[in-house]
Amino acid sequence: MRTAVYAGSFDPPTNGHLWMIEQGLAMFDRLIVAIGTNTAKHYSFSVEERLELLKASTRESERLSITHFDNRYLVDYAREVGAKYVLRGIRSPHDYEYERVMRQINSDMAPEITTVFLMPPRDIAEVSSNMIKGLIGPAGWEETVGRYVPRPVFESLAKHGAGKFGG
């Protein structure tokens, strides 16, 4: 069974994340979507909220698990769950450089785990979770943000309002 881990902060999940999940399900027998916690980052949503947003935004599948991990290297987590692949997205040259270096370090630590890179389509490749949060606030933000996030995420963003994220 080919198992992959797709990890990220998902703060909040975007349509780009959903595209990666769909591609991962098409490529692998089992996909584990894992929220990683970076103690150096400040998150807008709790781990529990991000788990719920991901679950509400994805179709149920016995081949898909949505979970989280703390204070571990991604490759150590992948080993722990029996994954032989790590799935990563590349949106820009900056992402490529970062992911290239991380792939080499991960390979040094766990040569048995293969990193697979995917490039999302242009219409969703430019959008990050931080960009989404930065778009909230100005008049008409709902229409702009609504095209880049799944419905459950949009509803949560609208509920929290501009006071939490911007404007």
C-alpha positions in Angstrom: 0.0 0.0 0.0 1.4 3.4 -1.0 0.9 5.8 1.8 1.7 9.5 1.7 1.6 12.4 4.2 0.6 15.8 3.1 1.5 18.2 5.9 1.0 21.9 6.4 -0.4 24.5 8.8 -3.8 24.8 6.9 -4.5 28.1 8.7 -7.0 28.2 7.0 -7.4 25.5 4.3 -7.6 26.9 0.8 -8.8 25.5 -2.6 -5.1 24.9 -3.3 -4.9 22.6 -0.3 -8.0 20.8 -1.6 -6.5 20.4 -5.0 -3.4 18.8 -3.4 -5.6 16.4 -1.4 -7.5 15.4 -4.5 -4.3 14.8 -6.4 -2.8 12.9 -3.5 -5.9 10.6 -3.3 -5.5 9.9 -7.1 -1.8 9.1 -6.7 -1.7 7.1 -3.5 -3.6 4.3 -1.8 -3.8 6.2 1.4 -3.3 9.9 2.1 -2.7 11.3 5.6 -3.4 15.1 5.8 -1.5 16.2 8.9 -1.5 19.6 10.5 2.0 20.3 11.8 2.5 22.7 14.6 5.4 25.1 14.4 6.0 26.8 17.8 7.5 29.8 16.0 4.3 30.6 14.2 1.2 32.4 15.4 -2.0 30.7 14.2 -5.4 32.3 13.6 -7.3 29.0 14.1 -6.7 26.4 16.8 -5.6 22.9 15.7 -9.1 21.7 16.5 -10.7 24.4 14.3 -8.3 23.6 11.4 -9.1 19.8 11.8 -12.8 20.6 11.6 -12.4 22.9 8.6 -10.4 20.3 6.7 -12.9 17.5 7.5 -15.9 19.7 6.5 -14.1 20.7 3.3 -13.1 17.2 2.1 -15.2 14.3 0.9 -15.2 11.4 3.2 -13.0 8.5 2.1 -11.6 5.5 3.9 -8.4 6.3 2.1 -8.1 9.8 3.7 -7.1 10.6 7.3 -7.0 14.1 8.7 -4.9 14.5 11.8 -2.1 16.5 13.4 1.3 16.1 14.9 3.4 18.1 17.3 7.1 18.6 18.0 8.4 16.1 15.4 10.1 16.2 12.1 7.8 15.5 9.2 9.9 12.4 8.2 9.8 11.0 11.7 6.0 11.4 11.6 5.8 9.8 8.2 7.8 6.8 9.5 5.5 6.5 12.5 2.4 6.3 10.3 4.0 4.0 7.8 4.2 6.5 4.9 6.9 6.1 2.3 6.0 9.4 0.6 5.7 13.0 1.5 3.5 15.2 -0.7 4.5 18.9 -1.1 3.1 21.7 -3.2 5.2 24.3 -5.1 3.6 27.6 -5.9 6.6 29.8 -6.7 10.3 29.9 -7.2 10.6 30.7 -3.5 8.6 27.6 -2.5 10.8 25.5 -4.9 14.1 26.7 -3.2 12.7 26.0 0.3 11.2 22.6 -0.6 14.4 21.6 -2.5 16.5 22.2 0.6 13.9 20.5 2.9 13.8 17.5 0.5 17.6 17.1 0.8 17.5 17.3 4.6 14.6 14.9 4.8 16.5 12.5 2.6 19.5 12.7 4.8 17.3 11.8 7.8 15.1 9.3 6.1 16.4 8.1 2.8 13.6 5.5 2.5 10.9 8.3 2.2 10.4 9.9 -1.2 9.2 13.5 -1.5 6.7 14.1 -4.3 6.2 17.7 -5.6 3.1 19.0 -7.3 2.4 22.4 -8.9 -1.2 23.5 -8.6 -2.9 25.2 -11.5 -2.3 28.9 -11.9 -5.7 30.1 -10.7 -5.0 28.7 -7.2 -1.2 28.5 -7.1 -0.7 32.1 -6.1 -2.9 32.0 -3.0 -1.6 31.1 0.4 -3.4 31.0 3.8 -1.7 34.2 4.9 -2.8 35.9 1.7 -6.4 34.9 2.3 -6.3 36.4 5.8 -4.7 39.6 4.4 -7.6 40.0 1.9 -10.2 40.1 4.6 -11.6 43.5 5.6 -12.0 45.9 2.7 -15.4 46.3 1.2 -16.2 43.3 -1.1 -13.7 41.0 0.5 -16.3 38.2 0.6 -16.4 37.9 -3.2 -12.6 37.9 -3.5 -11.9 35.5 -0.7 -14.9 33.2 -1.6 -13.3 32.1 -4.8 -10.1 30.8 -3.1 -11.4 28.9 -0.1 -13.9 26.0 0.4 -17.4 26.9 1.6 -16.9 25.8 5.2 -13.8 27.9 5.5 -15.5 30.9 4.0 -18.4 30.6 6.5 -15.9 30.4 9.3 -14.0 33.5 8.0 -17.2 35.4 7.6 -18.3 34.5 11.1 -15.1 35.7 12.7 -15.2 38.8 10.5 -12.7 41.4 9.6 -12.1 42.2 13.3 -10.0 39.0 13.7 -8.1 39.1 10.4 -8.0 42.6 8.9 -9.8 45.8 8.2 
